[in-house]
Amino acid sequence: MEIVVIGAGYIGLVTAACFAEMGNRVHCVDPRSEVIQQLNNGLVTVAEPGLERIVLDNYRAGRLLFGTNLGPAVANAAVCFLAIGNPGESEGVADAAEIIAQAAQLADWLQGYTLIATKSTVPVGTTEKIRDVMTARLADRDGVSFDMVANPEFMKEGSAIDDFMSPDRIIVGLDCDRARTLMEELYQGFSRNRDKMLYMGIRDAEMTKFAATAMLATRISFMNEMATLSEYLGVDIEQVRKGIGSDSRIGYSFIYPGCGYGGSCFPRDVRTLIGMARENGFEATLLDAVEARNQAQKRRLFEKLAERFGEDMQGKTIAVWGLAFKPGTADMHESSAIALINQLVTAGAQVRAYDPMCNELARQHFPSQYFTDGVLELANHQYDAVVDADALVLVTEWKPFRQPDFIVIKKLLRQPVIIDGRNQYDPQVLLAQGFDYSGVGRNVG
């Protein structure tokens, strides 16, 4: 099938590469000439495991093409996906203006019949707005027609290729049989072992994306609240987690307490839902609480340090392991490490941080003055970060941090303090080795 994907960012590039991998001919179009030039030169700047290989393999095979001009790409396209990054935010509500503007330009190039699919996460009702804009644009062009579908993505950073190629479900919002036939043909290779297609209304599909994200965020915030309460009650949250996870109605997914969720998806989608609710005269009290708990959770690591060293941390050096919002990705959007480091610097501490993938990216997320003044240093190795530090704080659970050499760490630290923001370590083992250990909701000694 001839496919066009508008957008060569994270969503667009993964979408284009995966459809090409399944044998389709895919034109990936983006107005940013520098991005397209890099891709045509074999440089894949989107960090996602496995993506570079399938982009380069399919580019060499002629199934994946990159360009800036919509016209030649759209001429023979059966399906065109709108996959323009992640919409920006304005007071918590995603701004769909860019994707609507791109759709208006797309209408000028349509020939014959084309199916248009929104792949980007957009506010409920955006797909219908796109249809209205394109219909008005095509009012005086005979022989040109299109249908709209909402086909939201459910990819997790760090496993996006597997999520796309082997999806749990494929959500399609539509209102006509012709669109359904085309989407079934397009996705038949992705659901050979069972039917994964779920058809619903266009607005239903848009809302499903937000509701799924909000549900997972709610589970995380709920568990974080239980963890904080456990510290007051003398309870070990890890035992509680096992106890409730064994209930088949609950399960173990997304009930791991920690120092708050981040990324470009969870915070944005929760706030967008809150914003949409308020625009329609409804107060989303539960979602407000989910957001408030997450912000409070991002302060917990600093609070634990302040309990040991006081609010004034002048003269203290804190080692931070992990800057990414989750392991396996070079993404610091709303990372818990950002909140922690900003609080530490404000309190007068010096911070020495290390992340396997985000060290250079960190310079974009912190004021340049931090580095000029020497209050934030980026270490070249995880153990370099610990040298003469007064405490080690684990923020991101990268694999190299999971089984470190604690004998070496204790020798390197000025004070044997470990704050475990992801409950990765065995408290009894560390207490026996003489560490002052604190996890999230762990009362063990």
N, C-alpha and C positions, 0 to 999 in steps of 0.2 A: 504494500500500500504506500502511496505517496503521502507523506506527512510533513507539516510545517509546525515547528515549535518556535514561538516568539518569546525570546528571552534566553540568554546564555549564562544566567546566574546559576545558583545552586539548584533550584527546582527545574529550570529549563534544561540545563545541561544533563542532569541525571535522566530526565524524561526523554530527551532526544537520543542519548546514548543507549538507553535500554530498549527503546523501540527499534533502533537501528540494529542492535544485537539480535533481535528477533527476526531480522531479514527485511525490514522495511527500508525504504529510501527516505531519509529524514533531512530536511533543510532546517537548520537552527539559525534563526535570524535575530540579530541584536543591533540596535542603532549605534552602539558604542564601538567605533572602528578599532580602538586599541585592543579591546577584548577579542574581537573577531580575528585580528591580525595575530595575536598570541596563539589562538587556537589553530589557525591555519599554519602556524610555525611549529606546531606540536607541543605547545606549552599549555598545560592544564593547570590553572591556578586555583580551581575549586578543590579543596582538600576533602577527599572522601575515599575511604578504602575501596580499591578495585575500579574506581572511575577512570583513572588515567589509562589503564589498559584497554578498556572497552571503547573509550573515545578514540584512542590512536588506532586500534585494530579496525574499527569500522570506518574511520576516516581514510585509512589506507585502502580499504576494500571498496571505497566509493559509495558506501551506504549512508555516510554521515557527512553533510556539507555545511559549511559555515559562511555566512554572508551578512551584509548590512541592508540589502535591498529586498523588500517584500515582494515586488512585482514578479521577478522570475521564479521565485520560490512558490508563490501562491498559485501560479497559472494552472498547474495540474494537480493541486492538492485535493485529496479526498477529505482529510481532517486537518484542522488547524488548531493547535493548542495555544492558549494564552497562559504563559508561565513566567510572568514578569516578577522575578525576585519575591520578596515579601513586602506587601504594601506598607507604607510608612504609618506612623501613628500621630494622631492629633487629639489630645485629651482622651486617650484610651480608645478611640474609634479608628479602625483602619481606613486609610484614605485610598479609595479605588479610582481616583481621578486618572492616574497614569495608565492603568489597564484599560479604562474606557477610552482614553485618547488613542491608545495603540489600536483598539478595535475599530475606531473611526477611520484610521488610516488603512487598516486592513480592508475595510469595505470598498475602498476605491480600487482595489486590485482583484477583487473576486471575479471569477469567470464561471459561468454555469452554476452547478450546485456544489456547496461546500458545507461541511459540518464544523461548527465552531465550538470548542470546548474550553471552559475555564478550568485551568489546573491550579492556578494560584489560589491561596486562601483569601477569600473576599467576603465582605459583609453580606449578610442575607439580603437578597434582592438585587445584587450587583449584576448577576447574569442577565436578569430581565432588563436592567438598565442598558446593558451592552446591546441586547437585541433591539431595544427601542432606538438607540443611536444609529445602529447599522441599518435598520429598516428605513429610517428617515434619510440616510445617506444614499440608499439604493432606490429611492422612490421613483426616479426617472430613468432607471436602467432596466430595460426589458431583457428577459432571458437569464437574469442573475438571481439566485435564491440561496438561502441558507437556513439551517436550523441551529439552535443553541442547546448545549448540554452543560451541566455542571458535573465535573469529574475531579473532585478534590483529591489531593495527595495525602498519603498517610505514611510518609517516610520519616524514619528516625536518623538523625545525624550519626554517622559512624556505622550504620547498617542500611543505608538508603538503597544500595544496589540490590541486596537480598530482599528488602521490603518491596521494591518495585517488581522484581522478577518473580518472586514467590509471595504474592500478597495474601493476607488473611481474607480480604474482601475487596471488591472493586465497586465503589459507589458511583452510580450514574443517575443524575437527575435530568429528566427529559419529559417531553409532552407529545411525542409523535413516534410512530412506528418506524419511519425511515431512519431516524437517528438511532433507534434501538438496534436495527439491523446492522448499521455501520459499526456501532460500538461492539456488538457481539463479534463481528468479523475481526475487528482490530485486536480484541483481547482474547481471542480463542486460544492462542498459544500460552497464555498466562494462567489458564484454568483448565488444563487438560485432565487432571486427576479428579476434579470436582467442579461444579458450577459455583464460581465465586462472585458472579454478577448480582448486584442488588440494585434494582431499579426503583425509583421513587420520583417525587416531584422535584423541580429544580431548586426551590427554596428549601425543601427537606434535605437535599444533598448538601447544600451550603451549610445548613445548621448542623448536620451530622458531624462535619469536620470540627466545628467549634465545640459541640457537646462532648465529643470524644476526648479532645484535649482537656477540656474543663473537668471532666470526670477523673482523668489521671492526675491532674493538678490537685484536685480535691482530696484524692487518696493520699498524696504526698503531704499536703498541709495537715490533714487529719492526723497522720502518723507522727508528724513533727510536733503537733500539739500534745499528743499522748506522750511523746518522749519528754517534753518539758515538764508536763504534769508528773511523770514518773520520777523525775529528779527531786521534786518536792515530796513525793510520797515514799521514797526509798525503794523504788521498783526498778528492775532491770528490763528495759524496753525490748531487748533482744529476746527475752523469754516470752514476753507478751506477743511480739511479732510472730514467733513460731506458733504460739497458741492460737492466734486468730487466723494465721495463714493456713493452718491445717483444716479450717472450716471450708468446705467445698463452695460455699456461697460467697466466700471472700477471696481465697487464694493468696498467693505470695507476691504477685506482681504489684509494683509501685507502693509497697508498704514498708520500704526501708527508710528509717529516719536518717536525717542528715542536716546539712546546713543551708537548705533551701534550694529550689529549682531555678534554673536560668535558661539561657538559650534564646533564640529568636522566635520560638513557637509558643511555648507554654505561657510566658508572661504576656505576650502580645494578644493571644487568643482569649485569655481570661479577661484582660482589660477591655478588649473589643466587645466581648459579650456584655460586660458591665455597661459599657458605653451605649450599645444598642438598646439595652434594657431601659436606660434612663431616657434615651431619645423617644422611647415609646411610652413613657410615663410609668415604668415599672422599676421598683428597687430590687436589685438582685442581691439580697442580704447574704445568702450563702456564698456567692462568688466574691462579694466584698470581704467576707471573712477569710476566704481562701487566699486572696491577695494580701490582706493584712497579716495573716499568719506567716506567709512566705517572706514578707519584708521583715517581720520580727525575727524569723529564723536566721536570716542573714546577719543579724546582730549578735547571735548567740556565741559565736566563736570569740568575738571581741569581749563580750561580757565574761566569758570564762577566763580569759587572760586578765581582765581587770580585777577579777576576784583574787587572783594570785599576786598581781603586781601593782594594783591600784589604777585609778583612772589616769594618773600622770605617769607616762612610761618613758620619760626622758632618760637616756642612757641605756635603754633596753634594746636588744636586737632580737627580732622575731623571724624565724625561718618559716617560709610558706612553701609547701609542696603542692603544686597544682594551680594553674591559672584558668584553664579551660572550664567551661560550664559543665562538661562531662568528659570522661575519658574517650579517646579514639577520635577526637575532632579538634581542629584548630579554630575554635570559636569561643570567644570570650563574652558574647552578648549577655549582659546581666549576670555574669558569673558571680558566685558568692565570694570569690577571691577579690574582686574589685571592691565590694563593700567592706571586706575585712581590712584590706590594705589602706583604703582611704581613712577608715576609723583609726588604724594604728598610727598613720602619719599625723593625723590631727592630734592624737594623744602624745606625740613627741617621740614615738619609737622609730628605730631604723628597721627597715624590712629588707630581707634578702630572700628572693623568690626564685623558684625553678619550675619549669614546665617542659616536658619533652617536645611540644610542638608550638607553644605560644609565647616563647621568650621575646621574639622580635615583634610579634603582634601586640604585646603588652605596651609597647611604646606609643601605640595609637589610642590606648584606653586610659592612660594616666597622664597627668600634666607633665610637660617636659621639665618643669621646675623640680619635680621629684628626683629626676635623674641628675639634673644640674647640681642640686643641693646634696646629692648623695643619700637621701633618705630612702630611696628605693634602688636596690641593686639586683640585677638579674644574673644569677649564678650559672656557670657553664655545666655544672653537674649537680645531681641531687644532694650529694654529700658536701659539696662546697657551700651550699646554702646553710648548712647546719653549723659550720665552724664558728665557735665562740658565741653561738646564739643562746638566748635565755629560755627559749621555748621553740619547739617544732610544732607547726600546725598543718595537719593534713586536710586539704580542701578538695582536691580532685583525686579520685581513686584510680589513678593510672596503674597498670600492672607492675611497673618497676618499683612502685611504692608499697606494694602489698606484702612483700616478705623481705624487708630491708635488714641489714646487719645492725641489730640494736646494740650490740657490744661496741661497735664503731661509733654509732650515734651517741651513745652515752659518753664516750671519751671526747667527742667533738663538741658536744653541748657545754655551755657554761653552767647551766642548771638543767637537771634531767626532767624537763617538763614536756609532755606530749599532749596536745589537744587533737583528738581524733574526730574530725568533722564528718566522717563517713562510717564510723564503727567498724573499721577494717581490722583492728588489732585485738588480740586477746588480753583483756585487762589483767587477769590473774598472772599471766606470764610477765607482763611489763611491771606490775607491782612487785613481783618476786625479784625482778632485776633492779629494783630500786628507783623506778621511774615514778614521777608524779603524773598520773594518767587521768584524763577526763575524756569521755566520749559523749555522745548525744543520747541522753536518757538512760545512762548506765550507772547504776548504783551497785558497785561490786566490791567495795572495800573501804 
